[in-house]
Amino acid sequence: MPSPSRFKPQTDMARDGSRDRMPDSQDLLAATATLRARVEATLEAALAPGSQRPARLLEAMRYSVLAPGKRLRPVLCYLAGQALAVPLEQLDAPACAVEMIHAYSLIHDDLPSMDDDDLRRGRPTCHRAFDEATAILAGDSLQALAFELLATEVTGVAPAARLAQLRRLAAASGIDGMAGGQAMDLEAETRQLSLTALEGVHRHKTGALIEASVLMAADLAASDASVVTALARYASCVGLAFQVRDDILDVEGDEAATGKRGGADARLNKSTYPALLGLEGAKRQAERLLEDAQAALEPLGEAGAPLRALARFVVERRH
């Protein structure tokens, strides 16, 4: 196993003002720039070239993980941890690991045997930029590296906390979470789902990993059960709101902003929130989820303000 130093950011990130209140979702990306830069430095360090690392495979991994993105899941992890007074250094591993799992899932979702997409974040998908075999191996390697990172000793993090994080991320990634949700989504391609069934798909496919992002931070804090329950409810609502907004953007989003072709869901006759509720109904559903997410954070008081702002960003984003 590589030494823990491989996974430490190689730049000195500023910490001052990290718990300042974020005024609104319009300023959220600027306010979290330090956190996004921090996780990107950690990812860069974890994916550094090495003499025993196949160059083409590593290039494909870096191409997918280091592509421009919102870093929603790592930022959620950092913000939840900061709300619970967890040091940033202890949050680097789960923040980085959850982004690697997310990147691996996108690589595999885009494959010809899955969604057969050729554009992701405005660039060719991994299997288009490289080849299908390399893309599969890149996803496999990112998944393995995520768990290696979580298992690596970090100063101040008890073994029990690392084990809890490993168990939580594994559950969120596999048959009871993201992979199970993708299977449910594939099975649903030939039929229209009810709203309840559609929510079930997305609680697994999208929501499970978002919830893990928040609760892995809680695993590092001595939190009351009520706080953990509140964070779980918040993350569940944010996860669904994220998918509702994705469905809305597929209908009315600007391809230049979203980085992918619009109308794909309609062409595939997929069950979506706009298809079931209408476009305006889907927007109302997103707002209801936002209200529930923000209300869930009441036990955190003012410390939950950045998380509330992030929930609004999820519902109002344009990409």
KASULQUI-V756415 format. One record per residue. SS is DSSP state (A for helix, B for strand, O for the rest). PSI is psi in whole degrees, 0 to 359 (999 if undefined). Layout:
BEGIN
SS_PSI / SS_PSI
END
This chain:
BEGIN
O_138 / O_158 / O_154 / A_335 / A_336 / A_328 / A_5 / O_139 / O_143 / O_3 / O_155 / O_106 / O_138 / O_144 / O_344 / O_136 / O_14 / O_343 / O_16 / O_149 / O_135 / O_125 / O_318 / O_174 / A_336 / A_328 / A_5 / A_315 / A_320 / A_319 / A_334 / O_14 / A_321 / A_321 / A_320 / A_319 / A_324 / A_312 / A_327 / A_324 / A_322 / A_317 / A_316 / A_316 / A_320 / A_335 / O_30 / O_147 / O_149 / O_152 / O_333 / O_7 / O_121 / O_125 / A_316 / A_320 / A_315 / A_321 / A_319 / A_322 / A_314 / A_320 / A_319 / A_318 / A_322 / O_6 / O_150 / O_136 / O_172 / O_335 / O_40 / A_313 / A_313 / A_320 / A_319 / A_317 / A_313 / A_314 / A_320 / A_319 / A_317 / A_323 / A_335 / O_12 / O_34 / O_132 / O_144 / A_323 / A_330 / A_345 / A_349 / A_315 / A_308 / A_325 / A_316 / A_317 / A_317 / A_328 / A_324 / A_318 / A_318 / A_314 / A_317 / A_319 / A_323 / A_319 / A_311 / A_324 / A_328 / O_349 / O_154 / O_328 / O_350 / O_254 / O_346 / O_54 / O_148 / O_5 / B_132 / B_124 / O_36 / O_7 / B_162 / B_140 / O_165 / A_317 / A_340 / A_320 / A_330 / O_260 / O_168 / A_318 / A_317 / A_322 / A_316 / A_315 / A_325 / A_315 / A_315 / A_316 / A_323 / A_320 / A_313 / A_318 / A_327 / A_315 / A_327 / A_318 / A_315 / A_328 / A_347 / O_136 / O_136 / O_133 / O_128 / O_353 / O_118 / O_148 / A_324 / A_324 / A_319 / A_318 / A_318 / A_319 / A_318 / A_314 / A_318 / A_316 / A_323 / A_315 / A_321 / A_339 / A_333 / O_213 / O_333 / O_3 / O_240 / A_310 / A_319 / A_320 / A_322 / A_320 / A_317 / A_321 / A_318 / A_320 / A_334 / A_358 / A_334 / A_7 / O_159 / O_134 / O_155 / O_166 / A_319 / A_316 / A_321 / A_318 / A_324 / A_318 / A_312 / A_337 / A_329 / A_304 / A_318 / A_315 / A_325 / A_318 / A_326 / A_318 / A_319 / A_324 / A_318 / A_315 / A_338 / A_328 / A_319 / A_332 / O_339 / O_355 / O_150 / O_75 / O_146 / O_152 / A_325 / A_326 / A_317 / A_317 / A_319 / A_316 / A_323 / A_318 / A_316 / A_309 / A_322 / A_315 / A_319 / A_319 / A_315 / A_319 / A_322 / A_315 / A_320 / A_315 / A_321 / A_315 / A_321 / A_317 / A_332 / A_335 / A_313 / A_6 / O_155 / O_121 / A_325 / A_329 / A_319 / A_335 / O_12 / O_160 / O_134 / O_163 / O_7 / A_319 / A_317 / A_319 / A_326 / O_0 / O_41 / O_151 / O_124 / O_168 / A_317 / A_325 / A_323 / A_324 / A_352 / O_159 / A_314 / A_324 / A_322 / A_321 / A_322 / A_322 / A_318 / A_319 / A_321 / A_318 / A_322 / A_314 / A_318 / A_320 / A_315 / A_323 / A_327 / A_336 / A_4 / A_320 / A_340 / A_347 / A_218 / A_334 / A_339 / A_0 / A_315 / A_323 / A_323 / A_319 / A_322 / A_322 / A_318 / A_321 / A_317 / A_319 / A_334 / A_354 / O_157 / O_10 / O_999
END
